[in-house]
Amino acid sequence: MLRVLAALVPVVALATPAVAAAPPPATVNHSYQARSAQTTAYWTADRIASARPAPVPAGSVRSTPAAGGAEYGMPQNGPADQGSAHTTQGTVQRYTTPGFLKRVNGKVYFTSAGQNYQCSGSAVNSADRDIVVTAAHCVYSNNAFVTNLVFIPEFEDNVRPWGTWTATEAHITRFSAQPQPDLAYDYAVFEVAAQNGRQLGDVVGGLGWAVNSAKSYAGTTFGYPADSVNQGRYLVSCSDTTYENSRDPRTIGLACDMYGGTSGGPWIRQDPGNTYINGVNSFSYTSDSSQEYSPYFTNDFRNLITNADAD
């Protein structure tokens, strides 16, 4: 059984085959009405404090698409001196280093079926410089796209140093399949409205991105756990070597025990002068919560970024 990042609820094991169904669309897009002021005003301190970790649906297994060759997309948009992401191996700890990595990480808030929820996310570089990457279950829930979707970079104790950025478009790939969404595609992209003529990437920068790369690398995951201690108030990180998930090779694992609320937080790999997103917090198994799992980023993720830029 799975322990999802968002909540300790039993879901179908990944080894259980899904009921035969028509293949889901490669990409599903959703447009939000231009209501930036109203959406920003909606997220009061009280609503933020009461937002729950987002629930994850049951996972499923389907055929594995061809991965293709390794590809590194746009480099990071931000200072070359980004600071090291690596922390004590396998230890979840508060991330306090000021600068690029703290700025591009943030909280994702949304409403679904009348309930407010919280996730994590990150600003990612693209041609339009307006993209946030998170988990698909933080954008698509209860068989519909969520509402009141926002990103708050470098959130800490309800301080919003770079403002609240409201979604204009959301994009998922293959995740919306029925009867069960596919956790191997549990990633999403959403675009945010400019503020004072400046895009998100102009203000906080953005991570580069990588697809089809080695499944084993020195990785670091970030997020805002909504446990009894943190309560989603500040950013944490955890570093370890990633590995292929033997239960579903379309996903990768990391020996870090993250909590609900960190869903959608980035998995990053660093090269000299560049930091790439190469996964997102998605789920863990109830039988071993010490291991975190992410979709393995393939051409489908790259196409999602390209599709968002084409809007």
Secondary structure, 3 states (H helix, E strand, C coil): CEEECCCCCCCCCCCCECCCCCCCCCCEEEECCCCHHHHHHHCCHHHHHHCEECCCCCCCECCCCCCCCCEECCCCECCCCCCCCCCCECCCEECCCCCHHHHHEEEEEEEECCEEEEEEEEEECCCCCCEEEECHHHCEECCEECEEEEEEECCECCECCCCCEEEEEEEECCCCCCCCCCHHHCCEEEEECCECCECHHHHHCEEEEEECCCCCCEEEEEECCCCCCCCCCCCEEEEEECEECCCCCCEEEECCCCCCCCCCCEEEEEECCEEEEEEECCEEECCEEEEEEEECCCHHHHHHHHHHHHC
